[in-house]
Amino acid sequence: MNLFNELKRRNVFKVAAAYLIVSWLILQIIGSIVPIIEAPDWISKAILMLLLAGFPIALLFAWAFELTPEGIKKESEVVRGESITSETSSKINVVIIGALVLIIGGFAYDKFFGSPTTSSSFIPTAIKDIAKIDSIAVLAFEDFSAGGDQIHLAEGLADAVLHMLAQVGDLRVSARTSSFSYRGKNISVANIGKELGVSAVLEGSVQRSGGTLRIIAQLIRVTDQSHIWSKTFDRPTGDIFAVQDEIASAVVAALRPEKESFQTNSAQTNLEAYEHFLRGNDLWQLLSKEGIEQAIVEFQSAIAADPKYAPTHSGLAMAYLHSTYYGDRTTSEVQLLVEQAIERALSIDADNALAYAARGLLLKDLNQLDDAETAYRHALTLNPSDANVLVWLGKVISNRDTFRQQEVTELGKQAYILDPRNQYVLGSYAQNLATFGDYSGAMAVYRKGIALAPETPRPYANIAKLHFQFGHHDDAIRAHLEQIKRASGSPEPYMYIAASFLSLDDQESAQIWFDRARALTAKLEYWSYWFLRESNLDKMITEMQLNLTRDPDNTRKHGELCYAHVLSQQYQQVQKICGKVLAKILGPEDAEMDFSRLDVAINVYWSARQTKDMDTADRLMDKINLLTSSAQKNGVVHQGFQLQLALMAAFRGDRENVIAHLRRSMEIGFLSNRILNVEPWWDAFRDDPEFIAILKEIRSRQTKQRNALRAEGL
């Protein structure tokens, strides 16, 4: 009892109370200021640790020392009759009362002047300026299960909520790839919001134990990291679909209280089918041959467990399509499987966005660009936050209509805003910059990609393609080698290294790397440039014929075979093989030319001219001129386009523009002496001193890059 009285006399209890109250106020102030000034998140933690460490020191100080009129003295040195601890006690009371007044005033302000809440699960002190929240990121939910084996369930729940929120017209929802890229990373909500450009973040966790789930979700404002809404759900595992709907509805109610109702449309299935679906959905998006094949198996298992779950069928369609991009299948092999999967998905759910996206991809692969655009646009009305579809739509428009390049650019920007950490979107955005000559801007975006994911292969593939486009083939090869270090099983980098060595006129090295690529996937085919030498033209025809036989509906392969026949002066064959590709353009429909058919049109034009079919030649030239002039007006600067302008000048016999555009093409990356040596439309200029000088400069640059690579042992 004497100890208690002594603690009370020395004001130890009051010092403790005052310290805790003032510390709490300090933390609240710091918590509000740190996000505003964009200070590092560790500052708040450091101040908390300092305050915790100071608490026992303050108590010891109150016990051992006393404040006197002469200053601070040890308590043992103060005469008991001269002690002024009672006066000090009164001063501490003032501090405590003042701090409590501030706290009570803050709560009163929130109660009477803050924005009203719409649900008892909202946190009143956090609801301010809801109208200013126009965007949100749904982060991947954490897996807190004992075995740590429920990531697919946690991410699937978040993904479903994300798609439902994307239906709110005035709410921009950050795309899945970027939002989910923060999983497992210790990054503050403030920094996530800044990087993604969103006003709020939804995060949460899933804990599975036997047949029950505990799901925690919380909606956080980015500016001050306050909680707008939070809730804990303890449910049977079969109720996960209901929880998805409840979370989405609660978020909309919190952010848009004026909306009387929000219709959720979460597709439902049994848990076995759902888990197979979630695994398949994650696997195909790895974009690897192995992942896609495993995804197909998972989707098929999901369909066996529940054939009426639409997302599984659209996911299967996507997996089959991507097996032609990253695996051994061809479009003709998977076309029927994809069509069947899409139809099944839409027969179950007519508003399945992924099914329409898959339809757009298939139609694009079949070169039905008008129909592909229609499918992509419908997919975006159903899921506006799908940045990949925005990019795919832009590519289709770019290939079919050069008058709409501004629209393509805007689509790319929109995708980049929605999904700035998606390497595919990032790469497409940078590629668009490069197309219009902004090499430094494109390089900055690609370097950002490497900084975001330095241990993944995609950013190195992206930057390698930029180097290739601008004629830096040695740098392209170095970047692809970094890609191989991170994904040695993918044939793509080996093939592109072979292409770079071909551009450097090193056939032997090119063959070595092509053989390495073919060892990984037997479906790889030679392309026409491989045989672009006078002595190899017969071999070119044979190989291009084989390629077309394997994929008879491929427009590009028609163009490659016709090109081979042009080089061999077999003009009748050109018109026989490629005339049907241009049927709509040359026939009564008089359709417009698009870039996907440009190579075919050039070969048919040249053949028609050589066979004196001037009507066909003139009609094609008018359409080719219209296409190239529109691209020129839009500011396209790509080296391939400058070569196209030189080609058009050669057709006209316009020496001055041939030389000017060849020089410009060489300045921004054209590095192919073979094209200028073999193609017949350059025959009239081969003795021109400036043409010869261009060839000499190309060979010099090739030699310089080859020597640099050889010095590095490549």
Summary of the structure (lengths in Angstrom):
residues: 714
radius of gyration: 33.5
end to end distance: 85.0
largest distance: 124.3
contacts: 2356
relative contact order: 0.05
helix: 69%
strand: 7%
